[in-house]
Amino acid sequence: MNYLKIFLYFTTILSIQSLNLNTPIIINKPAGYYGFYTLGVTAFIKKNYNIENYEFFGTSAGAWNSLFSCYQGSSSLFMKRLLNDVDHLEEPTLNEVQKCLKNSLLKNTKDEDYDLKKLNIGVTVAKKINRIEGILYNDFNNLEDAIDCCIASSHIPLVTGGLINKYKGLLSFDGGLSNFDNTDLIKDREIIFEINAGLWNHNPELQGDLEKTSPSMLQSALYPDKISFSSINLYNAGWRDSCKNKYALDTIFKPKTKKLNVKISNLK
């Protein structure tokens, strides 16, 4: 009995569920509305490089992008439907955007379209009033369960909808509030690449043209009727910047074919 208590204790402290430590990972970081920009980066990599042998870890907006990385259907059709749905929202607050993403994914895709075994999502949880910690989830029952985890990983009280969000019975908050990079089960793995909104813009050796046209999360909460942005434009900017910097990606990933699909074309 004592051995069982010890085992359960350390399982709780680690807060990590059955990761395959031998599989390299691609990390997708929080980005707010710029998650659509990093989605363009993610889509470019997914389209042009072989990422079949990787797992995907994300928090907040990066959780949604990591879910897309696990999608096995037609990415172009997937993206057109998803972004068109978002851009037709009358008030594209973060709360409404997430509802739209969930409805669109459940309407247009199914469980079998995803390899959810490759998906890892970080969520900040409150197990006690004065204690929060990060939990890494990767054992999803189905697509809707994974989507609900993405919502939990993106939850900021009163900003992304309501004060309380529960996932697996726990009060859940934005995964960006926790530092998963320093956990043993992340730092000891091979991190192939990290995708974030400043990827091509904050490195002096790389060139990017990310336009500052996206509203802030605070604007989304305080002025929902004044929110205006284009998810398609942000997505296209991420794709274009990745195309311009493909020489950097070539040193990291193995192309699917000898010639990359690097045409700079806008998704409409």
Accessible surface in RSA format (square Angstrom, percent):
REM  Atomic radii and reference values for relative SASA: ProtOr
REM  Chains: A
REM  Algorithm: Lee & Richards
REM  Probe-radius: 1.40
REM  Slices: 20
REM RES _ NUM      All-atoms   Total-Side   Main-Chain    Non-polar    All polar
REM                ABS   REL    ABS   REL    ABS   REL    ABS   REL    ABS   REL
RES MET A   1   162.58  84.2 119.33  79.0  43.25 103.0 103.60  88.1  58.98  78.1
RES ASN A   2   107.89  74.4 105.23 101.7   2.66   6.4  24.14  58.1  83.75  80.9
RES TYR A   3   189.05  88.3 184.34 104.9   4.71  12.2 136.68 102.7  52.37  64.6
RES LEU A   4    92.26  51.4  86.69  62.0   5.57  14.0  90.71  63.7   1.55   4.2
RES LYS A   5   124.22  60.6 118.21  72.5   6.01  14.3  67.68  60.9  56.54  60.2
RES ILE A   6    93.88  53.4  91.34  68.0   2.54   6.1  93.86  67.6   0.02   0.0
RES PHE A   7   131.44  65.8 125.35  77.6   6.09  15.8 130.99  79.4   0.45   1.3
RES LEU A   8    95.32  53.1  94.40  67.5   0.92   2.3  94.70  66.5   0.62   1.7
RES TYR A   9   129.69  60.5 122.77  69.9   6.92  18.0  89.83  67.5  39.86  49.1
RES PHE A  10   114.39  57.2 114.38  70.8   0.02   0.0 114.39  69.4   0.00   0.0
RES THR A  11    63.85  45.4  56.89  57.7   6.96  16.6  55.51  74.6   8.34  12.6
RES THR A  12    60.72  43.2  54.78  55.5   5.93  14.1  35.36  47.5  25.35  38.3
RES ILE A  13    83.23  47.4  66.63  49.6  16.60  40.0  66.73  48.1  16.50  44.8
RES LEU A  14   100.30  55.9  87.84  62.8  12.46  31.3  90.44  63.5   9.86  26.5
RES SER A  15    10.22   8.6   1.56   2.1   8.66  20.0  10.22  21.8   0.00   0.0
RES ILE A  16    21.38  12.2   4.85   3.6  16.53  39.8   4.85   3.5  16.53  44.9
RES GLN A  17    71.83  40.2  66.93  48.9   4.90  11.7  28.97  61.7  42.86  32.5
RES SER A  18    98.14  82.9  60.12  80.2  38.02  87.6  62.49 133.1  35.65  49.9
RES LEU A  19    23.15  12.9   0.64   0.5  22.51  56.6   1.06   0.7  22.09  59.4
RES ASN A  20    75.47  52.0  66.38  64.1   9.09  21.9  24.24  58.3  51.23  49.5
RES LEU A  21    89.11  49.6  72.82  52.1  16.29  40.9  72.82  51.1  16.29  43.8
RES ASN A  22   140.93  97.2 110.94 107.2  29.99  72.2  31.89  76.8 109.04 105.4
RES THR A  23    24.04  17.1  21.22  21.5   2.82   6.7  13.09  17.6  10.95  16.6
RES PRO A  24    26.87  19.6  25.77  23.5   1.10   4.0  26.31  21.7   0.56   3.5
RES ILE A  25     0.08   0.0   0.08   0.1   0.00   0.0   0.08   0.1   0.00   0.0
RES ILE A  26     7.90   4.5   7.19   5.4   0.71   1.7   7.19   5.2   0.71   1.9
RES ILE A  27     1.20   0.7   1.20   0.9   0.00   0.0   1.20   0.9   0.00   0.0
RES ASN A  28     3.41   2.4   2.73   2.6   0.69   1.7   0.57   1.4   2.84   2.7
RES LYS A  29    51.15  25.0  51.15  31.4   0.00   0.0  23.18  20.9  27.97  29.8
RES PRO A  30    50.61  36.9  36.06  32.9  14.55  52.9  36.37  30.0  14.24  88.5
RES ALA A  31    18.49  17.0   0.00   0.0  18.49  42.1  11.74  16.5   6.75  17.9
RES GLY A  32    26.16  32.3   0.00   N/A  26.16  32.3  13.38  36.7  12.78  28.6
RES TYR A  33     4.56   2.1   0.65   0.4   3.91  10.2   1.49   1.1   3.07   3.8
RES TYR A  34    41.51  19.4  41.51  23.6   0.00   0.0  37.72  28.3   3.79   4.7
RES GLY A  35     7.41   9.1   0.00   N/A   7.41   9.1   6.69  18.4   0.72   1.6
RES PHE A  36    16.12   8.1  15.85   9.8   0.28   0.7  15.88   9.6   0.24   0.7
RES TYR A  37     0.00   0.0   0.00   0.0   0.00   0.0   0.00   0.0   0.00   0.0
RES THR A  38     0.00   0.0   0.00   0.0   0.00   0.0   0.00   0.0   0.00   0.0
RES LEU A  39     9.20   5.1   9.20   6.6   0.00   0.0   9.20   6.5   0.00   0.0
RES GLY A  40     0.00   0.0   0.00   N/A   0.00   0.0   0.00   0.0   0.00   0.0
RES VAL A  41     0.00   0.0   0.00   0.0   0.00   0.0   0.00   0.0   0.00   0.0
RES THR A  42     4.85   3.4   4.26   4.3   0.58   1.4   4.33   5.8   0.52   0.8
RES ALA A  43     4.68   4.3   2.70   4.2   1.98   4.5   2.91   4.1   1.78   4.7
RES PHE A  44     0.00   0.0   0.00   0.0   0.00   0.0   0.00   0.0   0.00   0.0
RES ILE A  45     3.22   1.8   3.22   2.4   0.00   0.0   3.22   2.3   0.00   0.0
RES LYS A  46    24.89  12.1  24.36  14.9   0.53   1.3   7.82   7.0  17.07  18.2
RES LYS A  47   100.73  49.1  89.98  55.2  10.76  25.6  37.43  33.7  63.30  67.4
RES ASN A  48     4.36   3.0   0.56   0.5   3.80   9.2   3.15   7.6   1.21   1.2
RES TYR A  49     0.00   0.0   0.00   0.0   0.00   0.0   0.00   0.0   0.00   0.0
RES ASN A  50    53.63  37.0  46.81  45.2   6.82  16.4   6.73  16.2  46.89  45.3
RES ILE A  51    14.77   8.4  13.43  10.0   1.33   3.2  13.55   9.8   1.22   3.3
RES GLU A  52   124.46  71.5 116.73  88.3   7.72  18.4  36.12  69.9  88.34  72.1
RES ASN A  53   116.15  80.1 104.55 101.0  11.60  27.9  31.69  76.3  84.46  81.6
RES TYR A  54    31.57  14.7  31.07  17.7   0.50   1.3  10.79   8.1  20.78  25.6
RES GLU A  55    15.43   8.9  15.43  11.7   0.00   0.0   2.21   4.3  13.22  10.8
RES PHE A  56     5.25   2.6   5.25   3.3   0.00   0.0   5.25   3.2   0.00   0.0
RES PHE A  57     6.09   3.0   6.09   3.8   0.00   0.0   6.09   3.7   0.00   0.0
RES GLY A  58     0.02   0.0   0.00   N/A   0.02   0.0   0.02   0.1   0.00   0.0
RES THR A  59     8.18   5.8   8.07   8.2   0.11   0.3   2.87   3.9   5.31   8.0
RES SER A  60    10.32   8.7  10.32  13.8   0.00   0.0   0.00   0.0  10.32  14.5
RES ALA A  61    15.24  14.0  11.06  17.1   4.18   9.5  14.03  19.8   1.21   3.2
RES GLY A  62     0.00   0.0   0.00   N/A   0.00   0.0   0.00   0.0   0.00   0.0
RES ALA A  63     0.00   0.0   0.00   0.0   0.00   0.0   0.00   0.0   0.00   0.0
RES TRP A  64    27.11  10.9  21.60  10.5   5.50  12.9  19.97  10.7   7.13  11.6
RES ASN A  65     5.31   3.7   5.30   5.1   0.01   0.0   0.01   0.0   5.30   5.1
RES SER A  66     0.93   0.8   0.67   0.9   0.26   0.6   0.26   0.6   0.67   0.9
RES LEU A  67     2.42   1.3   2.42   1.7   0.00   0.0   2.42   1.7   0.00   0.0
RES PHE A  68     5.09   2.5   3.98   2.5   1.11   2.9   4.71   2.9   0.38   1.1
RES SER A  69    11.51   9.7   4.11   5.5   7.40  17.1   0.00   0.0  11.51  16.1
RES CYS A  70     3.36   2.5   0.00   0.0   3.36   7.9   3.02   7.6   0.35   0.4
RES TYR A  71    20.69   9.7  17.57  10.0   3.12   8.1   0.00   0.0  20.69  25.5
RES GLN A  72   116.53  65.2  80.67  59.0  35.86  85.4  37.68  80.2  78.85  59.8
RES GLY A  73    34.17  42.1   0.00   N/A  34.17  42.1  22.22  61.0  11.95  26.8
RES SER A  74    62.37  52.7  44.70  59.7  17.67  40.7  41.95  89.3  20.42  28.6
RES SER A  75    30.09  25.4  24.14  32.2   5.95  13.7  18.66  39.7  11.42  16.0
RES SER A  76    68.65  58.0  59.30  79.1   9.34  21.5  41.13  87.6  27.52  38.6
RES LEU A  77    83.87  46.7  82.10  58.7   1.77   4.4  83.75  58.8   0.12   0.3
RES PHE A  78    14.44   7.2   6.28   3.9   8.16  21.2  12.08   7.3   2.36   6.7
RES MET A  79     1.19   0.6   1.19   0.8   0.00   0.0   1.19   1.0   0.00   0.0
RES LYS A  80    92.56  45.2  92.19  56.6   0.37   0.9  35.77  32.2  56.79  60.5
RES ARG A  81   103.13  43.3  97.18  49.5   5.94  14.2  28.73  39.3  74.40  45.1
RES LEU A  82    12.20   6.8  12.09   8.7   0.10   0.3  12.09   8.5   0.10   0.3
RES LEU A  83     0.00   0.0   0.00   0.0   0.00   0.0   0.00   0.0   0.00   0.0
RES ASN A  84    52.42  36.2  52.27  50.5   0.15   0.4  13.42  32.3  39.00  37.7
RES ASP A  85    56.68  39.7  49.36  49.1   7.32  17.3  11.37  26.8  45.31  45.2
RES VAL A  86     0.87   0.6   0.03   0.0   0.84   2.0   0.03   0.0   0.84   2.3
RES ASP A  87    50.80  35.6  20.57  20.5  30.23  71.5  21.32  50.2  29.48  29.4
RES HIS A  88   149.04  81.5 122.31  85.0  26.72  68.4  93.67  96.5  55.36  64.4
RES LEU A  89    47.28  26.3  31.58  22.6  15.71  39.5  33.75  23.7  13.53  36.4
RES GLU A  90   172.52  99.0 137.74 104.2  34.78  82.8  57.90 112.0 114.62  93.6
RES GLU A  91    80.53  46.2  76.52  57.9   4.01   9.5  20.31  39.3  60.22  49.2
RES PRO A  92    10.03   7.3  10.03   9.1   0.00   0.0  10.03   8.3   0.00   0.0
RES THR A  93    13.31   9.5  13.31  13.5   0.00   0.0  10.26  13.8   3.05   4.6
RES LEU A  94    18.26  10.2  18.25  13.1   0.00   0.0  18.25  12.8   0.00   0.0
RES ASN A  95    40.81  28.1  40.81  39.4   0.00   0.0   5.82  14.0  34.99  33.8
RES GLU A  96    60.29  34.6  59.77  45.2   0.52   1.2  15.78  30.5  44.52  36.3
RES VAL A  97     6.00   3.9   6.00   5.4   0.00   0.0   6.00   5.2   0.00   0.0
RES GLN A  98    14.42   8.1  14.42  10.5   0.00   0.0  11.11  23.6   3.31   2.5
RES LYS A  99   106.10  51.8 102.62  63.0   3.48   8.3  66.07  59.5  40.03  42.6
RES CYS A 100    14.90  11.3   8.96  10.0   5.94  14.0   6.53  16.5   8.37   9.0
RES LEU A 101    14.15   7.9  14.15  10.1   0.00   0.0  14.15   9.9   0.00   0.0
RES LYS A 102    45.63  22.3  45.63  28.0   0.00   0.0  19.24  17.3  26.39  28.1
RES ASN A 103    97.22  67.0  91.65  88.6   5.57  13.4  28.18  67.8  69.04  66.7
RES SER A 104     5.89   5.0   2.50   3.3   3.39   7.8   3.54   7.5   2.35   3.3
RES LEU A 105     9.98   5.6   9.25   6.6   0.73   1.8   9.98   7.0   0.00   0.0
RES LEU A 106    68.63  38.2  47.17  33.7  21.46  54.0  47.62  33.4  21.01  56.5
RES LYS A 107   173.80  84.8 136.98  84.0  36.82  87.7  89.44  80.5  84.36  89.9
RES ASN A 108    46.54  32.1  23.86  23.1  22.68  54.6  11.55  27.8  34.99  33.8
RES THR A 109    14.20  10.1   3.17   3.2  11.03  26.3   7.08   9.5   7.12  10.8
RES LYS A 110   122.34  59.7 117.95  72.4   4.39  10.4  85.30  76.8  37.04  39.4
RES ASP A 111    64.25  45.0  57.99  57.7   6.25  14.8  17.38  40.9  46.87  46.7
RES GLU A 112   127.75  73.3 103.49  78.3  24.26  57.8  67.01 129.6  60.74  49.6
RES ASP A 113    26.58  18.6  23.54  23.4   3.04   7.2   4.29  10.1  22.29  22.2
RES TYR A 114    12.71   5.9   0.15   0.1  12.57  32.7   0.15   0.1  12.57  15.5
RES ASP A 115    27.40  19.2  23.54  23.4   3.86   9.1  10.23  24.1  17.17  17.1
RES LEU A 116    23.69  13.2  19.31  13.8   4.39  11.0  19.61  13.8   4.08  11.0
RES LYS A 117   165.94  81.0 148.90  91.4  17.04  40.6 117.53 105.8  48.41  51.6
RES LYS A 118    49.02  23.9  49.02  30.1   0.00   0.0  28.60  25.7  20.42  21.7
RES LEU A 119     0.00   0.0   0.00   0.0   0.00   0.0   0.00   0.0   0.00   0.0
RES ASN A 120     0.83   0.6   0.83   0.8   0.00   0.0   0.61   1.5   0.23   0.2
RES ILE A 121     0.00   0.0   0.00   0.0   0.00   0.0   0.00   0.0   0.00   0.0
RES GLY A 122     0.00   0.0   0.00   N/A   0.00   0.0   0.00   0.0   0.00   0.0
RES VAL A 123     0.00   0.0   0.00   0.0   0.00   0.0   0.00   0.0   0.00   0.0
RES THR A 124     0.23   0.2   0.23   0.2   0.00   0.0   0.23   0.3   0.00   0.0
RES VAL A 125     0.00   0.0   0.00   0.0   0.00   0.0   0.00   0.0   0.00   0.0
RES ALA A 126    18.64  17.1  10.24  15.8   8.41  19.1  10.24  14.4   8.41  22.3
RES LYS A 127    72.43  35.3  41.75  25.6  30.68  73.1  30.72  27.7  41.71  44.4
RES LYS A 128   128.95  62.9 118.89  72.9  10.07  24.0  75.60  68.0  53.35  56.8
RES ILE A 129   187.68 106.8 153.05 114.0  34.63  83.5 160.79 115.8  26.89  73.0
RES ASN A 130   138.62  95.6 100.90  97.5  37.72  90.8  44.28 106.6  94.35  91.2
RES ARG A 131    90.05  37.8  85.13  43.4   4.92  11.7  37.35  51.0  52.70  31.9
RES ILE A 132   100.08  57.0  78.99  58.8  21.09  50.8  79.00  56.9  21.08  57.2
RES GLU A 133    28.03  16.1  20.36  15.4   7.67  18.3  25.61  49.5   2.42   2.0
RES GLY A 134    20.72  25.5   0.00   N/A  20.72  25.5   3.50   9.6  17.21  38.5
RES ILE A 135    11.76   6.7  11.76   8.8   0.00   0.0  11.76   8.5   0.00   0.0
RES LEU A 136     0.48   0.3   0.31   0.2   0.17   0.4   0.31   0.2   0.17   0.5
RES TYR A 137     7.73   3.6   7.73   4.4   0.00   0.0   6.86   5.2   0.88   1.1
RES ASN A 138    18.08  12.5   8.34   8.1   9.74  23.5   0.23   0.5  17.86  17.3
RES ASP A 139    99.75  69.9  88.17  87.8  11.58  27.4  11.61  27.3  88.14  87.9
RES PHE A 140    23.42  11.7   1.03   0.6  22.39  58.3   1.20   0.7  22.22  63.6
RES ASN A 141   119.57  82.5  83.60  80.8  35.97  86.6  23.46  56.5  96.11  92.9
RES ASN A 142    56.66  39.1  54.38  52.6   2.28   5.5   8.61  20.7  48.05  46.4
RES LEU A 143     1.29   0.7   1.29   0.9   0.00   0.0   1.29   0.9   0.00   0.0
RES GLU A 144    78.40  45.0  77.56  58.7   0.84   2.0  14.35  27.8  64.05  52.3
RES ASP A 145    17.79  12.5  13.98  13.9   3.82   9.0   9.16  21.5   8.64   8.6
RES ALA A 146     0.00   0.0   0.00   0.0   0.00   0.0   0.00   0.0   0.00   0.0
RES ILE A 147     0.00   0.0   0.00   0.0   0.00   0.0   0.00   0.0   0.00   0.0
RES ASP A 148    47.50  33.3  44.08  43.9   3.42   8.1  14.51  34.1  32.99  32.9
RES CYS A 149     0.00   0.0   0.00   0.0   0.00   0.0   0.00   0.0   0.00   0.0
RES CYS A 150     0.00   0.0   0.00   0.0   0.00   0.0   0.00   0.0   0.00   0.0
RES ILE A 151    33.82  19.2  33.81  25.2   0.01   0.0  33.81  24.3   0.01   0.0
RES ALA A 152     0.04   0.0   0.04   0.1   0.00   0.0   0.04   0.1   0.00   0.0
RES SER A 153     0.00   0.0   0.00   0.0   0.00   0.0   0.00   0.0   0.00   0.0
RES SER A 154    10.25   8.7   8.78  11.7   1.47   3.4   8.60  18.3   1.65   2.3
RES HIS A 155     4.33   2.4   3.79   2.6   0.54   1.4   0.44   0.5   3.89   4.5
RES ILE A 156    45.53  25.9  45.14  33.6   0.39   0.9  45.53  32.8   0.00   0.0
RES PRO A 157    43.14  31.4  35.06  32.0   8.08  29.4  35.06  28.9   8.08  50.2
RES LEU A 158   127.18  70.8 108.28  77.5  18.91  47.5 110.29  77.5  16.89  45.5
RES VAL A 159    28.10  18.5  23.28  21.1   4.82  11.6  23.28  20.2   4.82  13.1
RES THR A 160     9.55   6.8   4.34   4.4   5.21  12.4   4.08   5.5   5.47   8.3
RES GLY A 161    26.87  33.1   0.00   N/A  26.87  33.1  14.08  38.6  12.80  28.7
RES GLY A 162    45.12  55.6   0.00   N/A  45.12  55.6  32.80  90.0  12.32  27.6
RES LEU A 163   110.47  61.5 102.42  73.3   8.05  20.2 102.42  71.9   8.05  21.7
RES ILE A 164   111.47  63.4  86.00  64.1  25.47  61.4  86.93  62.6  24.54  66.6
RES ASN A 165    35.05  24.2  30.74  29.7   4.32  10.4   4.10   9.9  30.96  29.9
RES LYS A 166   135.13  65.9 103.63  63.6  31.50  75.0  49.99  45.0  85.14  90.7
RES TYR A 167    12.83   6.0  10.32   5.9   2.51   6.5  12.47   9.4   0.36   0.4
RES LYS A 168   104.60  51.0  64.24  39.4  40.36  96.1  59.92  53.9  44.68  47.6
RES GLY A 169    59.21  73.0   0.00   N/A  59.21  73.0  32.57  89.4  26.64  59.7
RES LEU A 170    47.76  26.6  46.13  33.0   1.62   4.1  47.76  33.5   0.00   0.0
RES LEU A 171    59.65  33.2  57.86  41.4   1.79   4.5  57.86  40.6   1.79   4.8
RES SER A 172     0.31   0.3   0.00   0.0   0.31   0.7   0.00   0.0   0.31   0.4
RES PHE A 173    41.87  20.9  41.87  25.9   0.00   0.0  41.87  25.4   0.00   0.0
RES ASP A 174    12.20   8.5  12.20  12.1   0.00   0.0   4.50  10.6   7.70   7.7
RES GLY A 175     0.34   0.4   0.00   N/A   0.34   0.4   0.00   0.0   0.34   0.8
RES GLY A 176    41.93  51.7   0.00   N/A  41.93  51.7  12.77  35.0  29.16  65.3
RES LEU A 177   118.50  66.0  86.00  61.5  32.49  81.7  90.25  63.4  28.25  76.0
RES SER A 178    24.57  20.8  10.31  13.8  14.26  32.9  12.83  27.3  11.75  16.5
RES ASN A 179    92.94  64.1  67.24  65.0  25.70  61.9  38.24  92.0  54.70  52.9
RES PHE A 180     8.83   4.4   6.24   3.9   2.59   6.7   6.28   3.8   2.55   7.3
RES ASP A 181    43.48  30.5  39.61  39.4   3.87   9.1  18.83  44.3  24.65  24.6
RES ASN A 182    98.07  67.6  87.08  84.2  10.99  26.5  26.27  63.2  71.80  69.4
RES THR A 183    44.51  31.7  37.44  38.0   7.07  16.9  44.33  59.5   0.18   0.3
RES ASP A 184    81.05  56.8  75.24  74.9   5.82  13.8  17.76  41.8  63.29  63.1
RES LEU A 185    39.70  22.1  39.35  28.2   0.35   0.9  39.39  27.7   0.31   0.8
RES ILE A 186     0.64   0.4   0.64   0.5   0.00   0.0   0.64   0.5   0.00   0.0
RES LYS A 187   116.28  56.7  90.30  55.4  25.98  61.9  45.15  40.6  71.13  75.8
RES ASP A 188   107.35  75.2  71.68  71.3  35.67  84.4  29.43  69.3  77.92  77.7
RES ARG A 189    12.51   5.3   1.59   0.8  10.93  26.0   3.23   4.4   9.29   5.6
RES GLU A 190   113.86  65.4  99.32  75.1  14.53  34.6  44.80  86.7  69.05  56.4
RES ILE A 191    71.80  40.9  45.64  34.0  26.16  63.1  45.64  32.9  26.16  71.0
RES ILE A 192    32.76  18.6  17.61  13.1  15.14  36.5  20.11  14.5  12.64  34.3
RES PHE A 193    21.73  10.9  16.90  10.5   4.83  12.6  21.73  13.2   0.00   0.0
RES GLU A 194    65.64  37.7  59.04  44.7   6.60  15.7  17.33  33.5  48.31  39.4
RES ILE A 195     2.13   1.2   2.13   1.6   0.00   0.0   2.13   1.5   0.00   0.0
RES ASN A 196    42.91  29.6  42.91  41.5   0.00   0.0  14.90  35.9  28.01  27.1
RES ALA A 197    21.90  20.1  19.79  30.5   2.11   4.8  20.00  28.2   1.91   5.1
RES GLY A 198    10.45  12.9   0.00   N/A  10.45  12.9   3.14   8.6   7.31  16.4
RES LEU A 199    26.53  14.8  19.28  13.8   7.25  18.2  22.82  16.0   3.71  10.0
RES TRP A 200     2.33   0.9   2.27   1.1   0.06   0.1   2.27   1.2   0.06   0.1
RES ASN A 201    50.46  34.8  18.68  18.0  31.79  76.5  14.49  34.9  35.97  34.8
RES HIS A 202   146.28  79.9 116.23  80.8  30.05  76.9  86.63  89.3  59.65  69.4
RES ASN A 203    61.85  42.7  55.65  53.8   6.20  14.9  13.64  32.8  48.21  46.6
RES PRO A 204   125.88  91.7  91.75  83.6  34.14 124.1 105.95  87.5  19.93 123.9
RES GLU A 205   143.50  82.4 121.73  92.1  21.77  51.8  44.44  86.0  99.06  80.9
RES LEU A 206    27.02  15.0  20.46  14.6   6.56  16.5  20.46  14.4   6.56  17.6
RES GLN A 207   125.34  70.1 124.46  91.0   0.88   2.1  54.85 116.8  70.49  53.5
RES GLY A 208    31.81  39.2   0.00   N/A  31.81  39.2   2.68   7.4  29.13  65.2
RES ASP A 209    55.08  38.6  43.54  43.3  11.54  27.3  38.53  90.7  16.55  16.5
RES LEU A 210    20.18  11.2   4.84   3.5  15.34  38.6   4.84   3.4  15.34  41.3
RES GLU A 211    99.67  57.2  93.75  70.9   5.92  14.1  35.57  68.8  64.11  52.3
RES LYS A 212   158.96  77.5 126.31  77.5  32.65  77.7  98.37  88.5  60.59  64.5
RES THR A 213    82.48  58.7  63.67  64.5  18.82  44.8  62.43  83.9  20.06  30.3
RES SER A 214    20.52  17.3   0.09   0.1  20.43  47.1   0.69   1.5  19.83  27.8
RES PRO A 215    17.63  12.8   6.99   6.4  10.64  38.7  12.37  10.2   5.25  32.6
RES SER A 216    56.17  47.5  45.44  60.6  10.73  24.7  50.26 107.0   5.92   8.3
RES MET A 217    78.26  40.5  74.56  49.3   3.70   8.8  67.79  57.6  10.46  13.9
RES LEU A 218   115.96  64.6 111.48  79.8   4.48  11.3 112.89  79.3   3.08   8.3
RES GLN A 219    84.74  47.4  84.51  61.8   0.23   0.5  18.78  40.0  65.96  50.0
RES SER A 220     2.35   2.0   0.00   0.0   2.35   5.4   0.00   0.0   2.35   3.3
RES ALA A 221    35.08  32.3   7.95  12.3  27.14  61.7  12.85  18.1  22.23  58.9
RES LEU A 222   104.90  58.4  81.46  58.3  23.44  58.9  83.54  58.7  21.36  57.5
RES TYR A 223   110.96  51.8 110.37  62.8   0.59   1.5  68.45  51.4  42.51  52.4
RES PRO A 224    45.14  32.9  44.82  40.9   0.33   1.2  44.82  37.0   0.33   2.0
RES ASP A 225   104.38  73.1  73.42  73.1  30.96  73.2  29.26  68.9  75.12  74.9
RES LYS A 226   154.88  75.6 125.52  77.0  29.36  69.9  83.50  75.2  71.38  76.0
RES ILE A 227    16.17   9.2   3.17   2.4  13.00  31.3   3.95   2.8  12.22  33.2
RES SER A 228    93.25  78.8  73.30  97.8  19.95  46.0  38.91  82.8  54.34  76.1
RES PHE A 229    29.32  14.7   1.87   1.2  27.45  71.4  11.59   7.0  17.73  50.7
RES SER A 230    34.13  28.8  27.62  36.9   6.51  15.0  21.62  46.0  12.51  17.5
RES SER A 231     0.00   0.0   0.00   0.0   0.00   0.0   0.00   0.0   0.00   0.0
RES ILE A 232    23.44  13.3  23.44  17.5   0.00   0.0  23.44  16.9   0.00   0.0
RES ASN A 233    93.32  64.4  88.42  85.4   4.90  11.8  20.02  48.2  73.30  70.9
RES LEU A 234     5.05   2.8   4.60   3.3   0.45   1.1   5.04   3.5   0.02   0.0
RES TYR A 235    15.75   7.4  15.75   9.0   0.00   0.0   5.17   3.9  10.58  13.0
RES ASN A 236     6.78   4.7   6.13   5.9   0.65   1.6   1.48   3.6   5.30   5.1
RES ALA A 237     4.21   3.9   4.21   6.5   0.00   0.0   4.21   5.9   0.00   0.0
RES GLY A 238     0.00   0.0   0.00   N/A   0.00   0.0   0.00   0.0   0.00   0.0
RES TRP A 239    31.42  12.6  31.42  15.2   0.00   0.0  30.72  16.4   0.71   1.1
RES ARG A 240    50.43  21.2  50.43  25.7   0.00   0.0  19.32  26.4  31.11  18.9
RES ASP A 241     0.00   0.0   0.00   0.0   0.00   0.0   0.00   0.0   0.00   0.0
RES SER A 242     0.00   0.0   0.00   0.0   0.00   0.0   0.00   0.0   0.00   0.0
RES CYS A 243    11.65   8.8   7.03   7.8   4.62  10.9   0.00   0.0  11.65  12.6
RES LYS A 244    98.41  48.0  72.60  44.5  25.81  61.4  55.22  49.7  43.19  46.0
RES ASN A 245     1.59   1.1   1.59   1.5   0.00   0.0   0.00   0.0   1.59   1.5
RES LYS A 246    71.45  34.9  71.45  43.8   0.00   0.0  34.77  31.3  36.68  39.1
RES TYR A 247   119.06  55.6 113.95  64.8   5.12  13.3 105.74  79.5  13.32  16.4
RES ALA A 248    19.67  18.1  15.56  24.0   4.10   9.3  19.51  27.5   0.15   0.4
RES LEU A 249     0.00   0.0   0.00   0.0   0.00   0.0   0.00   0.0   0.00   0.0
RES ASP A 250    59.81  41.9  40.16  40.0  19.64  46.4  21.81  51.3  38.00  37.9
RES THR A 251   115.73  82.3  75.40  76.4  40.33  96.1  72.10  96.8  43.63  66.0
RES ILE A 252    67.43  38.4  41.54  30.9  25.89  62.4  46.86  33.7  20.57  55.8
RES PHE A 253     5.77   2.9   0.00   0.0   5.77  15.0   2.12   1.3   3.64  10.4
RES LYS A 254   150.95  73.6 143.92  88.3   7.03  16.7  91.46  82.3  59.49  63.4
RES PRO A 255    48.43  35.3  39.92  36.4   8.50  30.9  39.92  33.0   8.50  52.8
RES LYS A 256   117.01  57.1  85.07  52.2  31.94  76.1  52.37  47.1  64.64  68.9
RES THR A 257    88.79  63.1  77.78  78.9  11.01  26.2  77.36 103.9  11.43  17.3
RES LYS A 258   216.86 105.8 177.33 108.8  39.54  94.1 128.14 115.3  88.73  94.5
RES LYS A 259   175.08  85.4 162.05  99.4  13.03  31.0 108.52  97.7  66.56  70.9
RES LEU A 260    19.61  10.9   9.44   6.8  10.17  25.6  10.62   7.5   8.99  24.2
RES ASN A 261    67.34  46.4  58.92  56.9   8.42  20.3  25.45  61.3  41.89  40.5
RES VAL A 262    39.66  26.1  36.12  32.7   3.54   8.5  36.12  31.4   3.54   9.6
RES LYS A 263   152.52  74.4 138.88  85.2  13.63  32.5  91.83  82.7  60.69  64.6
RES ILE A 264    85.93  48.9  58.74  43.8  27.20  65.5  58.74  42.3  27.20  73.8
RES SER A 265    59.25  50.1  45.19  60.3  14.06  32.4  24.87  53.0  34.38  48.2
RES ASN A 266    83.91  57.9  62.16  60.1  21.75  52.4   5.64  13.6  78.27  75.7
RES LEU A 267    23.66  13.2  18.18  13.0   5.48  13.8  22.27  15.6   1.38   3.7
RES LYS A 268   180.57  88.1 150.98  92.6  29.58  70.4 110.78  99.7  69.79  74.3
END  Absolute sums over single chains surface
CHAIN  1 A    13756.1      11197.3       2558.7       7747.3       6008.7
END  Absolute sums over all chains
TOTAL         13756.1      11197.3       2558.7       7747.3       6008.7
